[in-house]
Amino acid sequence: MAAPHALNRHVALVGFMGAGKSTLGPLLAERLGRTFVSVDAVVEERARMSVAELFATRGEAAFRSAECDAALELLSRTPPSVLELGGGALGVETTRAALATSAFTLHLDVSVDEAWSRVSGSDRPLAQDRESFGARFDERGGLYADAADAVATDLDGAVLAAAGIRFAPHTEASGHAVAVDPRVAQLYRVAATHLVEGKSVADVDMLWRGLELERAQVLVAVGGGTTTDAAGFAAATYKRGIDWVAVPSTLVGQVDAAIGGKTGVDLPEGKNLVGAFHWPRATVIDVSLLETLPDEERRNGLAEVVKTGLLTGEPVWELDAERQVRACAAYKAAICLRDPYERGDRAFLNLGHTFGHALESASDYHLPHGRAVALGLLAALRLSGMETGMVEDVLTPSPVALDRDRAWDALHRDKKVRDGRVNLVLLDGPGKPYVTPDVELGRVREALDALIA
Ligand SMILES: NC(=O)c1ccc[n+]([C@@H]2O[C@H](COP(=O)([O-])OP(=O)(O)OC[C@H]3O[C@@H](n4cnc5c(N)ncnc54)[C@H](O)[C@@H]3O)[C@@H](O)[C@H]2O)c1
């Protein structure tokens, strides 16, 4: 069975010479927090000669054998890395079998003309003549299609594929049961086997008891974060875990909630108090679903988009809908692959949220999440010593009327507060987040108070 994503697996980049594997590979490794290894470089180091010399002196068969040995050894190593395989490595059955066991094989696709323009004139032994280059390109095409788990043409595409995310019509998601938000089921005539009204234990209980699935079957969840959190948690726990596919239908879902494997339910005592990490085997993003999204929900998502832009240092909110979602989804996917269990960088995603959650809680959750996050971003920027103009222009946050002491208590109760210190995500500038426990509590309180009318 094809590998669904690269969590706990090597990413093996394959593709024709000139596809950009050696340029994109190190960048992908950096985004995923992994090391980058070129199989060719390992072969060269061991043979103490270049691939061109190896071909010339010992022939292609000797090179393929050395390449296969190196690939097998690299694939057996932990932790998972990003490996670059030469264009012909997939021609060897043993290498293909090892890839199927240990790697997520990603085909970096390129047109033959683009590939030729990049490599002609180099000393590559198989790039000396346009005609045989073209013939080899055609011959290899089928091999890549057969062996690859996914295809990408650029860095964000590679990150998204590695996380199991693809942009496609929602109708392409398939499974054995379909849990759907009732409004989405009605709007899009989704053939639901289960309607998910909320994310309480009772909602998940309905799913547990209604699902009639085998361990190897798949649950599809179509809806916003409420639906994917609840159905994902049901999938994480039903028969000790079945596979699931997320089809996010809100902007929050497409840029945030359906990515990274956090699932869970709310208890009367607090939101998301029970949950599990359970990565969806696929996330299918259909941006056209957003056309029916109410304005309030769009604003909730826009706050997460702006947060992502501050974290990446790019004004992603200026992009059109599809590119905005793609850039934000790729950012979240990379950070979650890098830190699937939130032991490090994943905490950056909380930018603005510590304040936001405190305000939401003090309003008894009447304050919309997007408005709370927008205000939280203001506080984070102020404490970072940064301009707030952009957040004010795009999200137009205005101070909210609620009880200051209740908000302060809620911020204190937040799980990020320990030993009288609050862990905050701040920025050293656009695109430079860091976590610090060192902001004096008096300043934190001042920043919170400034958000309250
Ligand atoms: N797991 C995570 O990493 C993560 C991240 C962020 C948020 N969340 C969770 O997500 C939840 C919020 O999710 P949300 O903001 O997506 O909202 P939601 O799922 O509650 O949906 C909001 C509203 O939009 C409607 N809706 C959904 N899709 C629609 C569409 N295409 N057209 C018209 N209406 C549509 C729904 O019926 C609902 O009324 C929270 O519970 C939060 O805790 C989880």
The ligand as a Tripos MOL2 file, in Angstrom:
@<TRIPOS>MOLECULE
LIG
   44    48     1     0     0
SMALL
NO_CHARGES

@<TRIPOS>ATOM
      1 N1         -7.0650   20.3700   15.7120 N.am      1 LIG1
      2 C1         -6.4980   21.5360   15.5690 C.2       1 LIG1
      3 O1         -5.2870   21.6460   15.3630 O.2       1 LIG1
      4 C2         -7.3600   22.7780   15.6510 C.ar      1 LIG1
      5 C3         -6.8480   24.0100   15.2570 C.ar      1 LIG1
      6 C4         -7.6900   25.1140   15.2750 C.ar      1 LIG1
      7 C5         -9.0020   24.9850   15.7020 C.ar      1 LIG1
      8 N2         -9.4630   23.7710   16.1040 N.ar      1 LIG1
      9 C6        -10.8420   23.6040   16.5610 C.3       1 LIG1
     10 O2        -11.6940   23.9060   15.4800 O.3       1 LIG1
     11 C7        -12.9590   24.3070   16.0070 C.3       1 LIG1
     12 C8        -13.4640   25.4690   15.2060 C.3       1 LIG1
     13 O3        -13.5700   25.0720   13.8510 O.3       1 LIG1
     14 P1        -14.0450   26.0460   12.6950 P.3       1 LIG1
     15 O4        -13.6090   27.4140   12.9850 O.co2     1 LIG1
     16 O5        -13.6490   25.4070   11.4290 O.co2     1 LIG1
     17 O6        -15.6120   26.0920   12.8650 O.3       1 LIG1
     18 P2        -16.7710   24.9940   12.8850 P.3       1 LIG1
     19 O7        -16.3320   23.6730   12.4330 O.co2     1 LIG1
     20 O8        -17.3780   25.0720   14.2340 O.co2     1 LIG1
     21 O9        -17.7650   25.5860   11.7920 O.3       1 LIG1
     22 C9        -18.2850   26.8880   11.9690 C.3       1 LIG1
     23 C10       -19.6140   27.0570   11.2510 C.3       1 LIG1
     24 O10       -19.4270   27.0420    9.8450 O.3       1 LIG1
     25 C11       -20.3460   26.1570    9.2300 C.3       1 LIG1
     26 N3        -19.6990   25.6830    8.0100 N.ar      1 LIG1
     27 C12       -18.6470   24.8450    7.9120 C.ar      1 LIG1
     28 N4        -18.2450   24.7550    6.6280 N.ar      1 LIG1
     29 C13       -19.0780   25.5310    5.9100 C.ar      1 LIG1
     30 C14       -19.1860   25.8530    4.5300 C.ar      1 LIG1
     31 N5        -18.3040   25.3770    3.6400 N.pl3     1 LIG1
     32 N6        -20.1740   26.6880    4.1430 N.ar      1 LIG1
     33 C15       -21.0250   27.2030    5.0560 C.ar      1 LIG1
     34 N7        -20.9810   26.9570    6.3590 N.ar      1 LIG1
     35 C16       -20.0090   26.1300    6.7880 C.ar      1 LIG1
     36 C17       -20.6230   25.1220   10.2800 C.3       1 LIG1
     37 O11       -21.8710   24.5110   10.0740 O.3       1 LIG1
     38 C18       -20.6180   25.9570   11.5460 C.3       1 LIG1
     39 O12       -21.8590   26.5500   11.7370 O.3       1 LIG1
     40 C19       -12.7430   24.6060   17.4770 C.3       1 LIG1
     41 O13       -13.3580   23.6090   18.2390 O.3       1 LIG1
     42 C20       -11.2400   24.5510   17.6640 C.3       1 LIG1
     43 O14       -10.8730   24.0490   18.9340 O.3       1 LIG1
     44 C21        -8.6650   22.6730   16.0740 C.ar      1 LIG1
@<TRIPOS>BOND
     1     1     2 1
     2     2     3 2
     3     2     4 1
     4     4     5 ar
     5     4    44 ar
     6     5     6 ar
     7     6     7 ar
     8     7     8 ar
     9     8     9 1
    10     8    44 ar
    11     9    10 1
    12     9    42 1
    13    10    11 1
    14    11    12 1
    15    11    40 1
    16    12    13 1
    17    13    14 1
    18    14    15 2
    19    14    16 1
    20    14    17 1
    21    17    18 1
    22    18    19 2
    23    18    20 1
    24    18    21 1
    25    21    22 1
    26    22    23 1
    27    23    24 1
    28    23    38 1
    29    24    25 1
    30    25    26 1
    31    25    36 1
    32    26    27 ar
    33    26    35 ar
    34    27    28 ar
    35    28    29 ar
    36    29    30 ar
    37    29    35 ar
    38    30    31 1
    39    30    32 ar
    40    32    33 ar
    41    33    34 ar
    42    34    35 ar
    43    36    37 1
    44    36    38 1
    45    38    39 1
    46    40    41 1
    47    40    42 1
    48    42    43 1
@<TRIPOS>SUBSTRUCTURE
     1 LIG1         1 GROUP 0 **** ****
